[in-house]
């Protein structure tokens, strides 16, 4: 918004000239996201406690989690507001990248909010039935995929994606790309939701991914950097870095209150929307397989659930892990919650660095 308001004054006032630069607006987007999210989270905790809108602890979690009963949830509202504030103020709102990212964020946040509302305000333990939640995720994912397929960032890449570690090679999928990209959005959304089981775990891991894609989006929009690194140049994609930076800042503002012991949980409002947004960003940047590397911890968490279910089914009730997702296995093994979270964050950073390293290792 400020980009357009101050554009006529770029050449008249040297200070306003800063608003031309994505790097400046990126930093300001992150700062705005942090401040707004921090303030809204603080208010939200008081509001939810005052009205006794408190989380309902599931039965399929370790017993020690029962002590968390009564902690306010729906903190994802603050994250979403922080992201929107940072993006709407500092990004070029005419950018199709930004519009699609905002669209994904808001619609999946609505799906998550309905689930949180039913569970924590209407006191329905199951919340929004899983199949309806999945329908909503697929609907958003399909719309995003169709928009990118019909209006691709580059015509030559309408139905193709870039592969990491391989120079100038693209995986062509034809019409199947629509299904593939839809599954990326839905899969990432659910992977973040599965990982949201310990204080600060999912938020911290998404924050690392958002920071990673801030770099990816910025580099992808620079013809000089893409030429040097032999990756795809996507004109205008740099604006998406402001959305990603705003997400990083908003998550940090929320983590101020969400780290152990958490004063508030993000709920499905945050988990579903953050995951879907990251998935959509990877599709817009043609970096779906980079997401698979950089988001390695989400992949591991999801695989632990799939392996546990399949093994349980085909062995007549035996288990590989004490409990899935994986973070609960370590929790039941006696490791402190805070230690698990920090170690998972460390691994998340390593996976993110490996993803970025794929730019150079080709």
C-alpha positions as CSV (number, residue, x, y, z in Angstrom):
1,X,0.0,0.0,0.0
2,X,2.7,2.5,1.0
3,X,4.5,1.6,-2.2
4,X,1.7,3.1,-4.3
5,X,1.0,6.0,-1.9
6,X,4.6,7.2,-1.9
7,X,5.6,6.4,-5.4
8,X,5.0,10.0,-6.7
9,X,7.4,11.3,-4.0
10,X,10.4,9.0,-4.7
11,X,12.3,11.6,-6.6
12,X,11.2,14.5,-4.4
13,X,12.2,13.2,-1.0
14,X,15.2,10.9,-0.7
15,X,13.7,9.1,2.3
16,X,10.7,7.9,0.3
17,X,13.1,6.5,-2.3
18,X,13.7,3.6,0.1
19,X,10.2,2.3,-0.6
20,X,11.4,1.3,-4.1
21,X,13.6,-1.4,-2.7
22,X,12.3,-4.8,-1.9
23,X,15.0,-5.4,0.7
24,X,13.8,-2.3,2.7
25,X,10.2,-3.3,2.4
26,X,11.1,-6.9,3.3
27,X,12.6,-5.8,6.6
28,X,9.7,-3.5,7.4
29,X,7.2,-6.2,6.6
30,X,9.0,-8.5,9.1
31,X,9.0,-5.8,11.7
32,X,5.4,-4.9,11.2
33,X,4.4,-8.6,11.3
34,X,6.2,-9.0,14.5
35,X,4.8,-6.0,16.3
36,X,1.2,-6.5,15.2
37,X,1.3,-10.3,16.0
38,X,2.9,-9.6,19.4
39,X,0.2,-7.0,20.3
40,X,-2.7,-9.1,19.0
41,X,-1.5,-12.2,20.7
42,X,-1.2,-10.4,24.0
43,X,-4.8,-9.1,23.7
44,X,-6.1,-12.4,22.5
45,X,-4.8,-14.3,25.5
46,X,-6.6,-11.9,27.8
47,X,-9.8,-12.0,25.7
48,X,-9.9,-15.8,25.4
49,X,-9.2,-16.3,29.1
50,X,-11.8,-13.7,30.1
51,X,-14.5,-15.6,28.1
52,X,-13.2,-19.0,29.1
53,X,-12.5,-20.0,25.4
54,X,-9.9,-22.6,26.3
55,X,-8.3,-25.5,24.5
56,X,-9.7,-29.0,24.8
57,X,-6.8,-31.5,25.2
58,X,-7.2,-34.6,23.0
59,X,-7.2,-38.0,24.5
60,X,-4.5,-39.4,22.2
61,X,-1.6,-37.4,23.6
62,X,0.8,-38.1,26.5
63,X,-0.8,-37.7,30.0
64,X,1.5,-34.8,30.9
65,X,-0.4,-32.7,28.3
66,X,-3.5,-32.7,30.6
67,X,-1.8,-30.0,32.6
68,X,-2.1,-27.7,29.5
69,X,-5.9,-27.9,29.7
70,X,-7.3,-24.4,29.9
71,X,-4.6,-22.8,27.8
72,X,-6.2,-20.4,25.2
73,X,-6.0,-21.5,21.6
74,X,-6.9,-19.8,18.2
75,X,-3.6,-17.9,18.4
76,X,-3.3,-18.4,14.7
77,X,-5.6,-15.4,14.4
78,X,-2.8,-13.2,15.6
79,X,-0.3,-14.7,13.2
80,X,-2.7,-14.2,10.2
81,X,-3.4,-10.6,11.2
82,X,0.4,-10.0,11.5
83,X,1.1,-11.4,8.1
84,X,-1.7,-9.4,6.5
85,X,-0.6,-6.2,8.2
86,X,3.0,-6.6,7.0
87,X,2.0,-7.6,3.5
88,X,-0.8,-5.1,2.9
89,X,1.3,-2.2,4.1
90,X,4.7,-3.0,2.5
91,X,4.0,-5.2,-0.6
92,X,2.8,-4.2,-4.1
93,X,-0.7,-5.4,-3.8
94,X,-1.1,-5.6,-7.6
95,X,1.3,-8.5,-7.7
96,X,-0.4,-11.8,-8.6
97,X,2.0,-13.6,-6.4
98,X,0.9,-11.6,-3.4
99,X,-2.8,-11.8,-4.2
100,X,-2.6,-15.6,-4.5
101,X,-0.6,-15.9,-1.2
102,X,-3.1,-13.8,0.6
103,X,-6.0,-15.7,-0.9
104,X,-4.5,-19.0,0.3
105,X,-3.8,-17.7,3.8
106,X,-7.2,-16.3,4.4
107,X,-9.3,-19.2,3.1
108,X,-7.4,-21.9,4.9
109,X,-7.4,-19.8,8.1
110,X,-11.2,-19.7,7.8
111,X,-11.3,-23.5,7.6
112,X,-9.0,-23.8,10.6
113,X,-11.0,-21.2,12.6
114,X,-14.3,-23.1,12.1
115,X,-12.6,-26.2,13.5
116,X,-11.2,-24.2,16.5
117,X,-14.5,-22.5,17.0
118,X,-16.4,-25.7,17.2
119,X,-13.9,-27.3,19.6
120,X,-13.1,-24.5,21.9
121,X,-16.1,-22.2,21.9
122,X,-19.0,-24.6,21.1
123,X,-17.2,-27.4,23.1
124,X,-17.6,-30.0,20.4
125,X,-14.6,-32.4,21.0
126,X,-14.3,-33.4,17.3
127,X,-14.6,-29.9,16.0
128,X,-15.0,-29.8,12.2
129,X,-15.2,-33.3,10.9
130,X,-11.9,-34.4,9.2
131,X,-13.5,-35.0,5.9
132,X,-15.0,-31.5,5.7
133,X,-11.7,-30.0,6.8
134,X,-10.0,-32.0,4.0
135,X,-12.6,-30.8,1.5
136,X,-11.8,-27.2,2.4
137,X,-8.1,-27.8,2.0
138,X,-8.5,-29.5,-1.3
139,X,-10.8,-26.8,-2.6
140,X,-8.3,-24.1,-1.8
141,X,-5.4,-26.2,-3.2
142,X,-7.3,-26.8,-6.4
143,X,-8.1,-23.1,-6.9
144,X,-4.5,-22.1,-6.3
145,X,-3.2,-24.9,-8.7
146,X,-5.6,-23.9,-11.4
147,X,-4.7,-20.3,-11.2
148,X,-1.0,-21.1,-11.5
149,X,-1.7,-23.5,-14.3
150,X,-3.9,-21.0,-16.3
151,X,-1.8,-18.0,-15.5
152,X,1.8,-19.4,-15.0
153,X,4.7,-17.2,-13.9
154,X,6.4,-18.4,-17.1
155,X,4.5,-20.0,-20.0
156,X,7.2,-22.5,-20.6
157,X,6.8,-23.7,-17.0
158,X,3.0,-24.0,-17.0
159,X,3.1,-27.7,-16.0
160,X,6.7,-28.2,-15.0
161,X,8.7,-27.7,-11.9
162,X,12.4,-27.2,-11.2
163,X,14.5,-30.0,-9.6
164,X,17.1,-29.2,-7.0
165,X,20.8,-30.1,-7.6
166,X,20.2,-30.5,-11.4
167,X,21.1,-27.6,-13.7
168,X,18.6,-26.5,-16.3
169,X,16.3,-29.5,-15.9
170,X,12.5,-29.4,-15.4
171,X,10.1,-32.1,-14.5
172,X,7.2,-31.9,-17.0
173,X,3.9,-33.3,-15.7
174,X,1.3,-32.1,-18.2
175,X,-2.2,-31.7,-16.8
176,X,-1.1,-33.9,-13.9
177,X,0.7,-30.8,-12.5
178,X,-2.7,-29.6,-11.2
179,X,-3.1,-32.6,-9.0
180,X,0.5,-32.6,-8.0
181,X,0.4,-28.9,-6.9
182,X,-2.9,-29.4,-5.1
183,X,-1.4,-32.2,-3.1
184,X,1.5,-30.0,-2.2
185,X,-0.8,-27.4,-0.7
186,X,-2.9,-30.0,1.2
187,X,0.1,-32.1,2.2
188,X,2.0,-29.1,3.6
189,X,-1.1,-27.8,5.4
190,X,-1.6,-31.2,7.2
191,X,2.1,-31.7,7.9
192,X,2.2,-28.5,9.9
193,X,-1.0,-29.5,11.7
194,X,0.5,-32.9,12.6
195,X,3.6,-31.2,14.0
196,X,1.7,-28.8,16.1
197,X,1.8,-30.9,19.3
198,X,4.5,-29.2,21.5
199,X,4.9,-25.6,22.7
200,X,6.5,-23.6,19.9
201,X,7.4,-26.6,17.7
202,X,5.3,-26.0,14.6
203,X,5.5,-22.2,14.8
204,X,9.3,-22.3,15.0
205,X,9.7,-24.8,12.1
206,X,7.3,-22.8,9.9
207,X,9.2,-19.6,10.8
208,X,12.4,-21.2,9.6
209,X,10.7,-22.2,6.3
210,X,9.2,-18.7,5.9
211,X,12.7,-17.2,6.3
212,X,14.1,-19.7,3.8
213,X,11.5,-18.8,1.2
214,X,12.0,-15.1,1.8
215,X,15.5,-15.7,0.4
216,X,14.3,-18.0,-2.4
217,X,11.6,-15.5,-3.5
218,X,14.0,-12.6,-3.5
219,X,16.7,-14.4,-5.4
220,X,14.2,-15.8,-7.9
221,X,13.1,-12.3,-8.8
222,X,16.6,-11.1,-9.5
223,X,17.9,-11.7,-13.0
224,X,21.5,-11.3,-11.9
225,X,21.3,-13.8,-9.0
226,X,19.3,-16.3,-11.0
227,X,21.8,-16.1,-13.9
228,X,24.7,-16.7,-11.5
229,X,23.0,-19.6,-9.7
230,X,21.5,-21.2,-12.8
231,X,17.9,-21.2,-11.4
232,X,14.7,-20.0,-12.9
233,X,14.2,-16.2,-13.2
234,X,10.6,-15.4,-12.2
235,X,9.8,-11.7,-13.0
236,X,8.0,-10.0,-10.1
237,X,8.5,-12.9,-7.6
238,X,10.6,-10.7,-5.4
239,X,7.3,-9.2,-4.0
240,X,6.5,-12.6,-2.5
241,X,9.6,-12.2,-0.3
242,X,7.7,-9.5,1.6
243,X,4.8,-11.9,2.3
244,X,7.3,-14.5,3.5
245,X,9.2,-12.0,5.7
246,X,5.9,-10.8,7.2
247,X,5.1,-14.4,8.0
248,X,8.5,-14.8,9.7
249,X,8.0,-11.7,11.8
250,X,4.4,-12.6,12.7
251,X,5.5,-16.0,13.9
252,X,8.2,-14.5,16.1
253,X,5.7,-12.2,17.6
254,X,3.5,-15.2,18.4
255,X,6.4,-17.3,19.6
256,X,7.0,-14.7,22.3
257,X,3.9,-16.2,24.1
258,X,3.9,-19.7,22.5
259,X,7.3,-21.0,23.7
260,X,7.4,-23.3,26.7
261,X,5.4,-23.1,28.8
262,X,2.9,-21.8,26.2
263,X,0.4,-19.1,27.1
264,X,-1.5,-19.7,23.9
265,X,-1.7,-22.3,21.1
266,X,-2.0,-21.5,17.4
267,X,-4.7,-24.0,16.8
268,X,-5.9,-25.1,13.4
269,X,-6.4,-21.4,12.4
270,X,-2.7,-21.0,12.3
271,X,-1.5,-24.5,11.5
272,X,-3.6,-25.1,8.4
273,X,-3.2,-21.6,7.0
274,X,0.6,-21.4,7.5
275,X,1.2,-24.8,6.0
276,X,-1.1,-24.1,3.0
277,X,0.6,-20.7,2.4
278,X,4.1,-22.2,2.4
279,X,2.9,-24.9,0.0
280,X,1.4,-22.3,-2.3
281,X,4.5,-20.2,-2.2
282,X,6.7,-23.2,-3.2
283,X,4.3,-23.8,-6.2
284,X,4.4,-20.1,-7.3
285,X,8.2,-20.2,-7.2
286,X,8.4,-23.7,-8.9
287,X,10.4,-25.0,-5.9
288,X,8.1,-27.8,-4.6
289,X,11.0,-30.2,-4.3
290,X,13.1,-27.7,-2.5
291,X,10.3,-27.5,0.0
292,X,10.6,-31.2,0.4
293,X,14.2,-30.7,1.5
294,X,13.9,-27.5,3.5
295,X,10.8,-28.8,5.2
296,X,12.5,-32.0,6.1
297,X,11.3,-32.0,9.7
298,X,7.6,-31.8,8.5
299,X,8.3,-34.7,6.2
300,X,9.8,-36.8,9.0
301,X,6.9,-36.0,11.3
302,X,4.3,-37.0,8.7
303,X,6.2,-40.2,7.7
304,X,6.3,-41.2,11.4
305,X,2.5,-41.1,11.4
306,X,2.1,-43.0,8.2
307,X,4.7,-45.7,9.2
308,X,3.1,-46.1,12.6
309,X,-0.4,-46.6,11.1
310,X,0.7,-49.0,8.4
311,X,2.8,-51.1,10.8
312,X,0.1,-51.2,13.4
313,X,-2.4,-52.4,10.7
314,X,-0.3,-55.1,9.2
315,X,1.2,-56.5,12.4
316,X,-2.0,-56.8,14.3
317,X,-1.4,-54.0,16.8
318,X,2.4,-53.7,17.1
319,X,4.0,-50.3,17.2
320,X,7.4,-48.9,16.0
321,X,7.1,-45.7,17.9
322,X,5.7,-45.3,21.4
323,X,3.4,-42.7,19.9
324,X,3.3,-40.7,16.7
325,X,4.0,-38.1,15.5
326,X,7.6,-38.5,16.3
327,X,7.8,-35.7,18.8
328,X,5.5,-37.6,21.1
329,X,7.8,-40.7,20.9
330,X,10.7,-38.7,22.3
331,X,8.4,-37.2,24.9
332,X,7.3,-40.6,26.1
333,X,10.9,-41.7,26.1
334,X,11.6,-39.1,28.9
335,X,13.0,-36.2,26.9
336,X,11.8,-32.8,28.1
337,X,9.4,-31.0,25.8
338,X,11.6,-27.9,25.6
339,X,14.6,-29.9,24.6
340,X,12.7,-31.8,21.9
341,X,11.5,-28.5,20.4
342,X,14.9,-26.9,20.3
343,X,16.5,-30.0,18.8
344,X,13.8,-30.1,16.1
345,X,14.4,-26.4,15.4
346,X,18.1,-27.1,15.0
347,X,17.4,-29.9,12.6
348,X,14.9,-27.6,10.8
349,X,17.6,-25.0,10.3
350,X,20.0,-27.7,8.9
351,X,17.3,-28.9,6.4
352,X,16.7,-25.3,5.4
353,X,20.4,-24.7,4.8
354,X,20.6,-27.9,2.7
355,X,17.7,-26.6,0.6
356,X,19.4,-23.3,0.0
357,X,22.7,-25.1,-0.7
358,X,20.9,-26.8,-3.7
359,X,21.1,-23.4,-5.4
360,X,24.9,-23.7,-5.7
361,X,25.4,-27.5,-5.8
362,X,24.3,-28.1,-9.4
